[in-house]
């Protein structure tokens, strides 16, 4: 029997640099209810308010005004 072709996987990782540019608050633009995230999202990703069900891009929920409130988020560039 001849040699069998080996099937393998190759993982490629690229170094990414991140820079924190601001801190802000994530709250609904319509009812001002705080919105919590479990991970990172882009500014154009869709987000829904858990209180009033208002749906919009993340950028509409983000406020960079001081002082930040309890639902603080870090705005980073990657």
C-alpha positions in Angstrom: 0.0 0.0 0.0 1.2 3.5 -0.8 1.6 6.3 1.6 -1.6 8.0 2.7 -1.9 11.7 2.5 -1.7 13.3 5.9 -4.5 15.6 6.7 -3.4 18.3 9.2 -4.4 21.7 10.4 -2.3 24.8 10.5 -3.0 27.7 12.8 -1.9 31.1 11.8 -1.8 33.9 14.4 -1.0 37.5 13.6 0.2 39.9 16.2 -2.3 42.6 16.9 -1.7 45.7 18.8 -4.4 47.3 20.8 -4.6 50.8 22.1 -7.1 52.1 24.6 -8.5 55.4 23.4 -11.4 56.1 25.8 -13.6 54.9 28.6 -17.3 55.2 28.3 -20.7 54.1 29.4 -22.9 51.6 27.6 -26.6 52.5 28.0 -29.7 52.6 25.9 -30.2 55.8 23.9 -33.9 55.6 24.3 -34.5 54.6 27.9 -31.0 55.0 29.5 -31.0 51.5 30.9 -27.5 50.1 31.4 -26.4 47.4 28.9 -23.9 44.7 29.9 -21.7 42.9 27.4 -20.1 39.5 27.8 -17.3 40.1 25.3 -16.0 42.6 22.8 -18.1 44.0 20.0 -17.5 46.3 17.1 -19.2 49.7 16.9 -21.4 48.5 14.0 -22.6 45.3 15.7 -26.3 45.2 16.6 -27.3 45.4 20.2 -30.6 45.2 21.9 -31.7 46.9 25.2 -32.7 44.4 27.8 -35.4 46.7 29.2 -37.2 48.4 26.2 -36.0 46.1 23.4 -34.6 49.1 21.4 -32.2 47.7 18.8 -29.4 49.7 17.2 -25.7 49.6 16.5 -23.4 49.6 19.5 -22.2 53.1 18.7 -25.7 54.4 19.5 -25.5 52.9 23.0 -22.0 54.2 23.7 -21.6 57.5 25.6 -18.1 59.0 26.1 -19.4 61.8 28.3 -17.8 62.2 31.8 -18.4 60.9 34.4 -18.8 57.3 33.3 -21.5 55.3 35.1 -21.5 51.7 36.3 -21.7 50.0 32.9 -18.2 51.2 32.0 -16.5 50.0 28.8 -13.1 50.5 27.4 -12.9 51.7 23.8 -9.9 50.2 22.0 -8.4 50.3 18.6 -7.2 47.0 17.2 
